[in-house]
Amino acid sequence: MIDAFLVVDKPAGITSHDVVAVVRAVTGTKKVGHSGTLDPFATGVLALALGATTRLLQFLDESIKVYDATIRLGTATDTGDPTGEVIRSAAIPPLEAGAVQGVLDGFLGERMQRPPAFSAVKHKGKPLYWYARRGEHVEVAARPITVSEARLVELSPDHLRVQLTCSRGTYARVLADEIASALGTAGHLEALARLRSGPFRMTDAVSMDALGELVSAEPGHTWQDVLLPRRREERLPWRPRDEVIAALAPRLVRPLDALGHLPLIDVDEAGVRRVRNGHAPGELPPGVEVGGRYLLVHGADLIAVAEQTARGPKVLRVVGQDDPPRRPRRP
């Protein structure tokens, strides 16, 4: 079993769940989770947790997101992206790069943002897109977000390409609409590439083209033919799974690296046995206060995630175990 993270450069036109299904089949790993989906039209960093690392997703720090966003000016859509219907058109005024950057600078800092109607945010147990597809308008509260960078990358008469660095939970579709309005026109998000999601970056990612080449036993086929065979068509031959996993190994991200934002403390073999037997860790890393989380490592191996509580250290997750065993009750 593989217990690591794998970053895939998701192409446009398929869902994040399609990628999960492919990786599950390629690696033979039943447990494959993701740290956050991308819309079908979007591309870029899709971080997947394989095997036991699915139990570590909750401890990731993905507070920083970086996007390459292309905004089409002149038309707004009901979804805020290219999959929707045009609901508004407006003339595009003459634009100059310096003035556009000045408008973008006005979006920096903390602000409130209302989730779009076509989103997975839940209302009374159902996602907002469920209501939107039925023509029902649902008012949801705005949420705080932070935009730390909005840099103009490219400007043409009817397009704007911007690199955005923002907090988790930011909707680039909403920003695209707001930026277009601030420029005196309408707009929608035409393309979106996620360049970074917390610790995971495009430099870590494997493309579907590369994945198809790793898997295929016959050269010269597209990744779609190799990884997404059509119904009732026989799948192209794959290389033996152990060879595929060995070829994929350099692309895997260790849990210890993915959780590198947390302080750590090295424990000896006796400490490893103690933690795995359900006992609380002993020594704390310097500076960890109540509510602070940290890692217990043994050499290059991640042993557990722990937290300092008002009553002392507490193991939250032992790596390789579903849950820390409970200490026996005293008679």
C-alpha positions in Angstrom: 0.0 0.0 0.0 1.2 3.5 -0.8 1.0 6.0 2.1 1.9 9.3 0.6 0.5 12.3 -1.2 0.4 12.6 -5.0 -0.1 15.9 -6.8 -1.7 15.6 -10.2 -1.9 18.4 -12.8 -5.6 18.1 -13.6 -6.4 18.9 -17.2 -9.6 20.6 -18.3 -12.6 18.6 -19.3 -12.6 16.0 -16.5 -13.7 16.1 -12.9 -11.5 15.8 -9.9 -13.4 12.5 -9.1 -12.3 11.2 -12.5 -8.7 11.8 -11.5 -9.3 10.1 -8.1 -10.7 7.0 -9.9 -7.7 6.9 -12.3 -5.2 7.1 -9.5 -7.1 4.4 -7.5 -6.9 2.1 -10.5 -3.3 2.8 -11.4 -1.9 2.3 -7.8 -4.3 -0.3 -6.6 -5.0 1.9 -3.6 -8.6 1.7 -2.4 -8.3 4.7 -0.2 -7.7 7.9 -2.2 -8.9 11.3 -1.0 -8.4 14.8 -2.1 -7.7 18.1 -0.3 -10.0 20.2 -2.4 -11.6 19.7 -5.9 -11.3 21.7 -9.0 -14.1 22.5 -11.4 -14.1 20.5 -14.6 -13.0 23.5 -16.7 -10.2 24.3 -14.2 -6.6 22.8 -14.3 -3.6 22.5 -12.1 -2.7 21.3 -8.7 -5.0 18.5 -7.4 -3.5 17.0 -4.2 -4.5 13.4 -3.5 -3.9 11.5 -0.3 -3.2 7.8 -0.8 -3.7 5.1 1.8 -3.2 6.0 5.4 -2.5 9.6 4.5 -6.2 10.2 4.0 -6.4 10.3 7.8 -3.9 13.3 7.7 -5.9 15.6 5.4 -7.4 17.4 8.3 -4.0 18.5 9.5 -2.8 20.1 6.2 -2.3 23.8 6.1 -3.8 24.9 2.8 -4.5 28.4 3.8 -2.6 29.8 0.8 -3.9 29.2 -2.8 -2.3 30.6 -5.9 -4.2 30.8 -9.2 -3.6 31.8 -12.8 -6.9 33.3 -13.7 -8.0 34.5 -17.2 -11.0 36.8 -17.2 -13.0 37.4 -20.3 -14.3 40.9 -20.4 -17.6 42.1 -21.9 -19.9 39.3 -20.7 -21.0 37.9 -17.4 -22.4 34.3 -17.0 -24.8 32.9 -14.5 -22.1 30.5 -13.2 -19.3 33.0 -13.4 -17.3 30.7 -15.6 -17.4 29.5 -19.3 -19.9 26.7 -18.6 -22.7 29.2 -17.9 -25.2 31.2 -19.9 -24.5 34.8 -20.6 -26.7 37.0 -18.4 -25.2 40.4 -19.0 -23.1 42.2 -21.6 -21.3 45.5 -21.4 -19.0 47.6 -23.5 -15.3 47.3 -22.6 -13.5 50.6 -22.0 -10.0 51.2 -23.2 -7.6 49.7 -20.7 -4.1 50.5 -19.8 -1.9 48.1 -17.8 -0.9 50.6 -15.1 -4.5 51.6 -14.4 -5.6 47.9 -14.4 -3.0 47.1 -11.9 -4.2 50.0 -9.8 -7.7 48.5 -9.8 -6.3 45.0 -8.9 -4.4 46.6 -6.0 -7.7 47.7 -4.6 -8.6 44.0 -4.0 -5.7 43.4 -1.7 -6.2 42.6 1.9 -9.1 41.2 3.9 -12.6 41.5 2.4 -16.0 39.8 2.6 -17.1 37.5 -0.2 -20.4 35.9 -0.8 -20.2 32.3 -2.2 -21.6 32.1 -5.8 -25.0 30.5 -6.5 -23.3 27.7 -8.4 -21.1 26.4 -5.6 -21.0 23.4 -3.3 -21.6 25.5 -0.1 -24.4 23.8 1.8 -27.8 25.4 2.7 -30.2 23.2 4.7 -28.2 20.2 3.7 -28.1 20.8 0.0 -25.4 22.5 -2.1 -26.2 26.0 -3.5 -26.0 24.7 -7.1 -29.0 22.4 -6.3 -31.1 25.4 -5.7 -29.6 27.4 -8.6 -30.4 24.7 -11.1 -34.0 24.9 -10.0 -34.1 28.7 -10.4 -34.3 29.2 -6.6 -32.4 32.1 -5.1 -30.7 31.4 -1.8 -29.1 34.2 0.2 -26.1 33.0 2.2 -23.8 35.0 4.4 -20.6 36.6 3.1 -17.4 35.1 4.4 -14.0 36.7 5.2 -11.3 36.1 2.6 -7.8 37.5 2.1 -6.2 38.5 -1.2 -2.5 38.9 -0.8 -1.5 39.3 -4.5 -3.4 40.3 -7.6 -0.8 40.7 -10.3 -1.5 41.6 -13.9 0.2 39.0 -16.1 -1.3 39.8 -19.5 -3.7 42.3 -21.0 -5.6 42.3 -24.3 -8.6 44.3 -25.5 -11.1 41.7 -24.2 -9.0 39.5 -21.8 -7.3 39.9 -18.5 -4.8 37.4 -17.0 -4.1 37.7 -13.3 -2.1 35.8 -10.8 -4.0 35.6 -7.5 -2.7 34.6 -4.2 -5.5 34.2 -1.7 -6.9 32.4 1.3 -8.6 29.1 1.3 -12.3 29.4 0.5 -11.8 32.3 -2.0 -13.9 32.0 -5.2 -11.9 33.2 -8.2 -15.2 33.3 -10.1 -16.5 36.0 -7.8 -13.3 38.0 -7.9 -13.4 37.8 -11.7 -16.9 39.3 -11.8 -15.9 42.0 -9.2 -12.7 42.9 -11.0 -14.5 43.3 -14.4 -17.1 45.5 -12.7 -14.4 47.7 -11.1 -13.0 48.1 -14.6 -16.3 49.4 -15.8 -17.5 46.4 -17.7 -18.8 42.8 -17.2 -16.7 39.7 -17.1 -16.4 36.0 -16.2 -13.7 33.6 -15.4 -12.7 31.9 -18.8 -9.8 29.8 -17.5 -8.3 28.9 -14.2 -5.1 27.1 -13.3 -4.3 26.3 -9.7 -0.6 26.8 -9.2 -0.4 26.1 -5.5 -2.6 24.6 -2.8 -0.8 25.0 0.6 2.3 22.9 0.5 1.6 21.4 -2.9 2.9 23.1 -6.0 2.9 22.6 -9.7 6.6 21.6 -9.5 5.4 18.5 -7.5 2.7 17.6 -10.0 2.6 14.7 -12.5 0.6 15.4 -15.6 -1.9 13.0 -17.0 0.3 12.7 -20.1 3.2 11.6 -17.9 0.9 9.3 -15.9 -0.4 7.7 -19.1 3.2 7.1 -20.3 4.1 5.5 -16.9 1.2 3.1 -17.1 0.9 2.1 -20.7 2.7 -1.0 -21.9 2.4 0.3 -25.5 3.9 3.6 -26.6 2.1 6.1 -28.8 -1.3 6.3 -27.1 -3.0 9.4 -25.6 -3.5 9.5 -21.8 -7.2 9.4 -22.5 -7.0 6.1 -24.3 -4.8 4.6 -21.6 -6.5 5.9 -18.5 -10.1 6.6 -19.6 -11.1 3.9 -21.9 -14.6 4.2 -23.5 -17.4 2.0 -22.3 -17.4 -1.5 -23.9 -13.9 -1.0 -25.2 -11.1 -3.2 -24.0 -8.5 -1.4 -21.9 -5.1 -1.0 -23.4 -2.4 -3.1 -21.8 -0.8 -1.6 -18.7 2.6 -2.2 -17.2 2.8 -4.4 -14.1 1.6 -2.4 -11.1 4.9 -2.8 -9.1 6.8 -1.2 -12.1 4.3 1.7 -12.2 4.5 2.3 -8.5 8.3 2.3 -8.7 8.2 4.8 -11.5 5.8 7.0 -9.6 7.8 6.9 -6.4 9.9 10.0 -7.1 6.7 12.0 -7.6 5.2 11.1 -4.2 5.2 13.6 -1.4 6.0 12.2 2.1 3.5 13.0 4.9 6.3 14.6 6.8 7.0 17.0 4.0 3.3 17.8 3.5 2.9 18.6 7.2 6.1 20.7 7.3 4.3 23.7 8.8 4.0 21.9 12.1 6.9 21.8 14.6 8.3 18.4 15.4 10.2 16.5 18.0 12.2 13.3 17.5 11.4 10.3 19.7 13.5 7.3 20.3 12.3 3.7 19.7 10.9 3.4 23.2 8.9 6.6 22.6 7.6 5.1 19.4 6.4 2.0 21.2 4.9 4.2 23.9 2.9 6.3 21.4 1.7 3.3 19.4 0.5 1.7 22.6 -1.8 4.6 23.2 0.3 6.6 25.7 0.6 10.3 25.6 3.8 11.7 24.2 6.3 13.2 26.6 8.5 16.1 25.6 7.1 19.1 23.6 8.8 21.0 20.8 9.9 24.5 22.0 7.2 27.1 21.9 4.1 24.8 21.6 1.3 26.2 23.6 -2.2 24.9 24.5 -4.0 24.2 21.3 -0.8 23.9 19.3 -0.3 20.8 17.2 3.1 19.1 16.4 4.6 16.1 14.9 6.3 13.1 16.5 9.0 11.7 14.3 11.6 8.9 14.5 14.4 9.8 12.1 12.8 10.4 8.7 9.5 8.6 9.7 6.4 10.4 10.8 5.0 8.6 13.8 2.0 10.7 15.0 0.3 14.1 15.1 -0.2 15.4 18.6 -1.7 18.4 20.4 -0.9 20.2 23.6 -4.0 20.5 25.7 -4.8 22.0 29.0 -4.2 18.6 30.6 -1.0 17.9 28.7 0.1 16.3 25.4 -2.5 14.2 23.5 -2.1 12.0 20.4 -4.5 13.0 17.7 -3.5 10.5 15.0 -1.0 7.7 14.9 0.3 7.2 11.4 -0.6 3.7 10.1 -3.4 3.2 12.6 -7.0 4.2 12.2 -7.1 5.6 15.8 -4.8 5.7 18.8 -5.7 2.7 21.0 -7.4 3.7 24.2 -5.6 3.2 27.5 -7.2 0.5 29.6 -9.4 1.7 32.5 -8.2 1.2 36.0 -10.1 -1.4 38.0 
